[in-house]
Structure formats: C-alpha cells, structure tokens
Amino acid sequence: MSLTIYTYANCDTCRRAIKWLQAHAITFSEKPIREIPPSSAELRTMLAARGGELRKLFNTSGRDYRALSLGEKLPAMTTAAALSLLTGNGNLVKRPFLIGSNGVAEVGFDETAWSAALLAK
C-alpha cells in the first residue's frame, strides 16, 4: 500500500498525525500541502469517500477560506469550480490529507477513523 499525507509544517494536527503513523510503523510519503496541493484525482477520491460533501475538503477555519467568503459561495459552486480552487490553493485544503493506493482517504486527523482505515487491514 502506498500512502501520501499532505501536511503543513506549522500545523499541530499534522504533526500529531505524522507521529501516529510513525508510532504504528506505517510507511508514507509526505508532501507540503501549501506548495503541492492534492491533485484533482486525489480530491475526487476524497470527495467520494466523504459522501460528496465538498465542505469536508475545505479548511473552513483558514484565513483564505474566510477571505474568499467561501462559506457563502461554496453551496452554489459546481464541483469542478470547488476542486479547481483546492488544486490551486493548498491553504484551502483541510489537513492533514491522507490518500492511499488501496482506497484509504482521510481528511483531518481522527485517531479512531485512521485506526479503522489503516490498522484493520
């Protein structure tokens, strides 16, 4: 299984997620989410895993999200427009963003969800 985790260095939640992966001896590659946002294909995989809820892919507490007034605009946006925003601005993507070749797709760090997705297999 190939796992990629997108993180932001100054994010405590991202650091906790990395420590959790290391503590469980789970091999992964790490990418800086601001410099290299997830691809459109990765975002579509995550979107499907989140039941099609676009809002779950966005860092709704972030400065960029608020500056663009996405709380008001997102409900009327097309999926293509929303994914285009996310691929163009890693600050907008909820983190950590974990994607795997075997269908693993987790956004945000929830130890229970990550355990179910990664340790039960």
N, C-alpha and C positions, 0 to 999 in steps of 0.2 A: 504494500500500500504506500502510495506517495501522498504526503501531506504538505500543504503550504499554509503558513499562517502569515497574514498581513498584520503588522503592528505599527505602533507609533512609540518611539523610544521614551517619550515623557509620559506615557500612559501607565498608571499603576495597574489597571486591569490587564493590560497586555503583558506586563512583567509577571503578574500572578499566573497568567495562562501559560507563559513560557516555562516558568518554574514547575507548574503542574505537569506539563508534557515531559520535562526533563526528569522529574521525580518518578514518573511512570515509564521511563526509558522508551519513550515514543519518539521515533525519528521524524524530523520535519525539516523543511527549509523555511527560512524567514525572509519576508520582503517588507521594505518600508512602505507603508500604505500611502503616505503623502507623496512620495516620489514615484512609486509604481502602484497605482490603484489596481484593484482586481479587473480582469478582462470582462468584456461583455458576456462571454460564455460562462465565466465563473459567477458573475452576478445573476445570470439567468438560472443557473443551477441552484444558487442560494435562494433566489426568489421562489422557485418551485418548492424547495424544502421548507420555506416559511409560508406555504399556503397561498402564494401570490400576493402577499401583503407588502407592498412597496415600502411602506413606512418603516418596516422592520430592518431594512437595509441601510437606513439613514441614521447618521449621528445626530439625533434630534436635539441634543443639548449643546451642539457645537456652534461656534460663532458664525461660521459660514452658512449653516442652515438657517439661523435667525436672520442674518444679513440679507439673504435672498428671499426671506418671507416664505420659506417652503412649507411651513405649517399650514398656510392658507392656500398655496398654489398646488401642492402635491396631490390633493384629492382630484383635481381636474386634469392632471398631467397624464399623458399617454405613458405606457410602459417604456416605449422607445426613448421618449424625452427624458424620463427619470433616469434610465440606465445610462444615457449619454452624459447626464450631469455627474453621475457617480464615476464613470470611467475617466472623466475629465478633471475631477477634483477629489483626490483621496481624502481630504478633510471631511467630506460629506459622508463617507462610508463608516458605518458603525464598526467598531473594533473591539476586540480582535476579530478577525475574519478568517475562519479556518475552513479550508476546502480540501477534499481528498479525492483520489482517483477511484475509490470504491464507494462513492456516493456520500461520504461524510460532508456535511455542510452545516457549520455552526457559526453564528454571529453573536458577539458578546460572549462573556465568559460566565458560564453556569456550570459549576463542577458536576452537578448531578447529570445534566444533559451531556456534557463532554464524556463522563464516565460511561453512560449508556451507549454513546456513539462510538467510543474508542476502545473501551475495555471489555465490552460484552462480545466483541467479535473474535 
